Amino acid sequence: RASACEERAALAEHMLHAFEEARGPLNLPAAVTRVVKEAGDRTAFGEGWHADMTYLRAPPGAAVLVARELPPRGGDTLFVDTAHLLERLPPRLRERALGLSALHSDGHGRE
């Protein structure tokens, strides 16, 4: 029987292939950001709702999360295809959203 880690890796591989089948090959440069919560940390990096790297002037088309160590409970992660959500909005709301813009940062002074 495969370990939980092997099962998650197989699922991630399956999701990548499904994404590429739906949207085309990623062909993205890889960038790695190490996310660690030390024993004394009160909060975790990225805790709560957020979108990865959207503060960049040219955000990447996708992000991949790989967990090397998992807590015994919690640590749940959800993924959302915001382009798909935009397509599914009612026409009037979609047109209104397309006319909006926002400036935000990563919370560490970078825009």
Order of alpha helices (4+ residues) and beta strands (2+ residues): alpha-alpha-alpha
